[in-house]
């Protein structure tokens, strides 16, 4: 069976943000993979850290320990990370640092 793609982020991010759509894993899912495609980066010392938070009820989210995160992004790149499921709900978070950071691209999940 081919996993279904779900959009996580698309467009340009200019401030730290949390995905507004909480994703629900199927009962049989053991993992979630996210393909992050950053096509443009601007701003002085711009850096983005994308990570996943987990929830048992879809309302209260928390970090895994250690956090499920991509390495900090500072230039255009296309990468994939696979995270072991820790709860039935998850959401993506992006923290930006630097002066006037701007990141353009998309992220899609599979799982």
Order of alpha helices (4+ residues) and beta strands (2+ residues): beta-beta-beta-beta-beta-beta-beta
